[in-house]
Amino acid sequence: MERHKSDGSTFTIPYIMKPISERGQFPSPVTKGHISVDRKGNITFDKSQMRYLKRPEDLNNVSLNLDEGYEDREEKPEENYEDINLMIKWISENLATNELNNLIVSRRCILTDIMYTPFLTHAHCQWKMAVILQHGAFHICRFDRKNNWDKVQNNRVWRKSYYWGPKMEQLLTESKTDESGCTNTQEQHGKYLLVNQLNINAHSLVFNSEIDAYDEKTGSFVEIKTMKHVSTPEENDRFKRFRLLRWWAQSQLGGVQEILCGFRDDEGLVTRMKSFQTRSIPNPALPWNQTVLFHFLDKLLTWIKKQVAVTGEFSINRVVHIFERSDEKTINHNTTTDPRYQFLPDWYLTR
């Protein structure tokens, strides 16, 4: 049974349209470090697992079979997108304790889930975050992401789409390290992540972002996506409202300049691709606005820090702060000492 204590504090989701800055654009992150995780799970703080883009010559005339190798795949559990273990390990090797003061430590997918809030309904954007204050830093971890695997297993296209995404990345990238012994299946390489720092007014965020590819010709990072062909006005509306918002937020926070999407059919055949420049995606015709996202994140982080600072360091009191979107307009706050929310390892508390 969860032992939560509500302090009755709530945060009303704002809709603020004032300019972000003189430039009027969402700020870009600064790269602070690198994380590589090889196929065996070994972690190094370098670029050894970086993948390099193999861009098709004609994006309007491609032939990629994402279903290739599907029958030979190895089933694996759904990835845990909630923990911040890689960031904790990177911090332990790269930052002194006094450098952590007032930082917000998380991972990109957690921050983007929060960012969507002003423009997605409660049904499309539910989240529950645990925040721990330690070494002066605010560590944010997600705890409610539902495991959709059972639902996916009952839908053929959904089930295969979990394979097609990584397959698309495999077909469009290559490594400069030895990959002998790899099979032509989904998980033939490791992961490469950037550690980014982003300033949102007075808030300094440090987080990791998984990177799909690096384009040597442009000197920039590329996000690789695949989706079904858009063929109706309704599908186009959903694309603008949901996918473009998610793609832009993910790439903007990750410092990724380009999104390369392959459009497929229900059999996983890609015949056309399109390039989206991250900085060019926001425009007044879209049903979401980067200005609102910026100010929402700024105001929410200010409120979170204020609530968490009241109880002091976690190593002293073992108090974890829970923030949860409860409805269309409200975020609730409470505290808990439930061990399952105490996500920081003991060795990190005493570093």
C-alpha positions in Angstrom: 0.0 0.0 0.0 1.4 3.4 -1.0 2.0 5.8 1.9 1.3 9.2 0.4 0.8 12.4 2.3 -1.0 15.2 0.4 -0.2 18.8 1.3 -3.1 20.0 -0.8 -0.9 22.0 -3.2 -1.9 22.1 -6.8 -0.6 23.7 -10.0 -3.0 25.0 -12.6 -1.6 24.4 -16.1 -1.0 27.8 -17.7 -1.3 29.0 -21.3 1.2 31.8 -21.6 1.9 33.4 -25.0 4.5 36.1 -24.1 7.7 36.0 -26.1 10.4 33.5 -25.0 13.3 35.9 -25.7 14.4 38.5 -28.2 14.9 35.6 -30.7 11.5 34.2 -29.9 12.7 30.6 -30.2 13.0 27.7 -27.8 16.6 27.5 -26.6 19.0 24.9 -27.8 20.9 22.6 -25.5 24.7 22.4 -25.0 26.5 19.1 -25.2 28.2 18.2 -21.9 29.2 14.6 -22.5 28.6 11.2 -24.2 27.4 7.8 -23.1 27.8 4.5 -25.1 26.2 1.2 -24.2 27.4 -1.7 -26.2 25.4 -4.9 -27.1 26.5 -6.6 -23.8 25.4 -3.6 -21.7 28.9 -2.3 -21.0 28.9 1.5 -20.4 31.7 3.9 -21.6 31.5 7.7 -21.6 32.6 8.2 -25.2 31.3 8.1 -28.8 32.1 4.5 -29.5 28.5 3.4 -30.2 27.7 6.4 -32.4 26.0 5.4 -35.7 26.6 7.3 -39.0 23.8 8.1 -41.5 23.5 6.4 -44.8 21.2 8.8 -46.6 19.3 7.5 -49.7 20.2 9.5 -52.8 16.5 10.0 -53.8 14.1 10.4 -50.9 11.1 10.1 -53.2 12.2 6.8 -54.6 13.3 4.4 -51.9 12.7 0.7 -51.4 13.2 -0.5 -47.8 11.6 -3.7 -46.4 11.3 -3.1 -42.6 9.8 -6.6 -42.2 13.1 -8.3 -43.2 14.3 -10.4 -40.4 11.1 -10.1 -38.3 10.7 -13.9 -38.1 14.2 -14.3 -36.8 14.0 -11.6 -34.1 14.6 -12.2 -30.5 11.7 -11.1 -28.3 12.7 -8.7 -25.5 10.8 -6.9 -22.8 9.7 -3.4 -23.3 12.4 -0.9 -22.5 12.3 0.9 -19.2 11.9 4.5 -20.1 11.5 5.7 -16.5 14.8 5.2 -14.7 17.6 7.7 -14.8 20.4 5.2 -14.0 22.6 6.2 -16.9 22.5 9.8 -15.9 23.4 8.9 -12.3 26.4 6.9 -13.5 27.5 9.7 -15.9 27.3 12.3 -13.1 29.3 10.1 -10.7 32.2 10.1 -13.2 32.0 13.6 -14.6 30.6 16.1 -12.0 31.8 17.0 -8.6 29.2 17.1 -5.9 29.4 20.9 -5.7 28.6 21.2 -9.4 25.1 19.6 -8.8 23.6 22.4 -6.8 20.3 23.5 -8.3 20.5 21.3 -11.3 17.5 19.4 -12.6 18.6 15.8 -13.5 16.5 13.6 -15.7 16.3 12.0 -19.2 14.8 13.5 -22.3 11.8 11.3 -22.7 10.7 12.2 -19.2 11.0 16.0 -19.9 9.2 15.8 -23.2 6.3 13.9 -21.6 5.9 16.8 -19.2 6.3 19.4 -22.0 3.3 18.1 -24.0 0.9 18.8 -21.2 -0.6 22.2 -22.3 -1.6 20.8 -25.7 -2.6 17.2 -25.0 -5.7 16.1 -23.2 -5.5 14.2 -19.9 -6.4 11.0 -21.8 -3.4 11.5 -24.2 -0.9 12.9 -21.6 -1.1 11.3 -18.2 2.0 11.3 -16.0 3.3 10.7 -12.5 6.8 11.9 -11.6 8.9 11.3 -8.5 11.3 14.0 -7.5 14.2 13.6 -5.1 16.4 16.4 -3.8 20.0 15.2 -3.3 23.3 17.0 -3.4 21.3 20.2 -4.1 20.0 18.7 -7.4 16.4 17.9 -8.3 16.3 14.3 -9.7 13.2 13.6 -11.7 12.0 10.0 -12.5 8.8 8.8 -14.1 6.7 6.1 -12.4 3.4 5.5 -14.2 4.3 4.6 -17.8 1.9 1.8 -18.6 3.3 -1.3 -20.2 1.4 -1.6 -23.5 3.0 -4.9 -24.5 -0.2 -7.0 -23.9 -2.2 -4.5 -26.1 0.5 -4.5 -28.8 0.5 -8.3 -28.9 -3.1 -8.3 -30.0 -2.6 -6.0 -33.0 -0.4 -7.3 -35.8 0.7 -3.9 -37.2 1.4 -2.5 -33.8 3.3 -5.5 -32.8 5.5 -5.3 -36.0 5.9 -1.5 -35.6 8.0 -2.2 -32.4 10.4 -4.0 -34.8 10.1 -1.7 -37.8 11.3 1.4 -36.0 14.7 0.0 -34.9 14.9 -1.8 -38.3 14.6 1.5 -40.1 17.5 2.8 -37.9 19.6 -0.2 -38.8 19.0 0.1 -42.5 19.9 3.8 -42.6 23.0 3.8 -40.3 26.4 2.2 -40.1 29.1 1.9 -37.4 32.8 2.6 -37.6 33.6 -0.1 -35.1 33.8 -3.8 -35.6 30.3 -5.4 -35.8 31.5 -8.9 -36.8 29.2 -11.6 -35.5 26.1 -9.4 -35.7 23.0 -10.7 -37.2 20.8 -8.9 -39.6 18.1 -8.4 -37.0 16.7 -5.7 -34.8 19.3 -5.4 -32.0 22.6 -5.6 -33.7 24.2 -2.6 -32.1 24.3 -0.7 -28.9 23.1 2.8 -27.9 24.8 6.2 -28.1 23.5 9.0 -26.0 24.3 12.7 -25.6 24.3 14.4 -22.2 22.8 17.8 -22.8 22.4 20.9 -20.6 19.5 23.2 -21.3 18.7 26.5 -19.6 15.0 27.4 -19.2 15.3 30.9 -17.6 16.7 30.3 -14.1 16.5 26.5 -14.5 19.5 24.4 -15.6 18.5 20.9 -16.8 21.0 18.1 -17.4 19.7 15.0 -19.2 20.6 12.2 -21.6 19.1 11.8 -25.1 19.5 8.7 -27.3 20.8 9.6 -30.7 19.9 7.6 -33.9 22.5 8.9 -36.3 25.2 11.5 -37.1 25.4 12.9 -40.6 29.1 13.5 -41.5 28.1 15.7 -44.5 26.1 18.2 -42.5 27.9 17.8 -39.2 24.6 17.3 -37.4 22.5 14.7 -35.5 19.5 13.0 -37.2 16.4 11.4 -35.7 15.1 8.5 -37.8 11.3 7.9 -37.8 8.9 5.7 -39.7 5.1 6.0 -39.9 2.2 5.0 -42.1 1.5 7.0 -45.2 -0.8 10.0 -44.5 -3.7 9.7 -46.8 -6.8 11.5 -45.3 -7.4 15.0 -43.8 -8.1 13.4 -40.4 -4.7 11.6 -40.5 -3.0 14.8 -41.5 -4.7 16.6 -38.5 -3.5 13.9 -36.1 0.0 14.1 -37.6 0.2 17.8 -37.0 -1.4 17.7 -33.5 0.5 14.7 -32.1 3.4 13.5 -34.1 4.9 16.8 -35.1 4.7 18.0 -31.5 6.4 14.9 -30.2 9.0 14.9 -32.9 9.8 18.6 -32.4 10.1 18.4 -28.6 12.2 15.3 -28.7 14.6 16.7 -31.3 14.7 20.2 -29.8 15.7 19.0 -26.4 18.2 16.5 -27.9 20.0 19.0 -30.0 19.0 17.1 -33.1 18.8 19.3 -36.2 17.0 16.9 -38.7 14.2 14.3 -38.6 14.2 11.8 -41.4 11.0 9.9 -41.8 10.2 6.9 -43.9 6.6 6.5 -44.9 5.5 2.9 -45.0 2.4 0.7 -45.7 0.9 -1.9 -43.4 3.4 -4.5 -44.7 6.4 -2.4 -43.6 7.5 -1.4 -47.1 9.0 2.2 -47.3 8.8 3.8 -50.7 9.2 7.5 -49.8 11.0 9.6 -47.2 10.9 13.2 -46.1 13.3 15.4 -44.2 12.1 17.8 -41.5 14.4 20.5 -40.2 13.7 20.7 -36.4 14.0 24.5 -36.3 11.5 24.9 -39.2 8.7 22.7 -37.7 7.0 25.3 -35.4 4.6 27.6 -37.3 1.4 29.5 -36.5 -0.7 27.0 -38.5 0.0 24.2 -36.0 -2.4 23.5 -33.1 0.5 23.9 -30.6 3.0 26.6 -29.8 6.6 26.5 -28.7 6.2 29.7 -26.6 3.5 28.1 -24.5 5.6 25.0 -24.0 8.6 27.0 -22.8 6.7 29.1 -20.3 4.8 26.0 -19.0 8.1 24.2 -18.4 9.5 27.3 -16.7 6.5 27.8 -14.4 6.1 24.1 -13.5 9.8 23.7 -12.7 9.7 26.8 -10.4 6.7 25.3 -8.6 8.3 21.8 -8.3 11.5 23.2 -6.8 9.6 25.3 -4.3 7.6 22.2 -3.1 10.6 19.9 -2.9 12.9 22.3 -1.1 10.6 22.4 1.9 11.7 18.9 3.1 15.4 19.2 2.4 17.8 16.5 1.3 16.5 12.9 0.7 19.5 11.3 2.5 18.3 12.9 5.7 14.5 12.3 5.7 13.9 9.7 2.9 11.0 11.9 1.6 10.1 11.6 -2.1 7.8 14.2 -3.8 5.2 13.0 -6.2 3.7 15.2 -8.9 0.8 13.9 -11.0 -1.4 15.3 -13.7 -4.9 14.7 -12.3 -7.1 16.2 -14.9 -7.1 18.6 -17.9 -6.0 21.7 -15.9 -4.4 20.5 -12.7 -1.2 18.9 -11.4 -1.2 17.6 -7.8 1.6 17.3 -5.3 2.1 15.0 -2.4 5.0 13.3 -0.5 5.8 9.7 0.3 8.3 7.5 2.1 7.3 4.4 0.1 10.6 2.6 -0.8 9.4 1.9 -4.4 9.7 5.6 -5.2 13.2 5.9 -3.7 15.0 5.5 -7.0 18.5 6.9 -6.2 21.0 4.1 -5.3 22.6 4.2 -1.8 26.2 4.6 -3.2 25.1 7.9 -4.9 23.7 9.3 -1.7 27.1 9.1 0.0 29.4 10.1 -2.9 
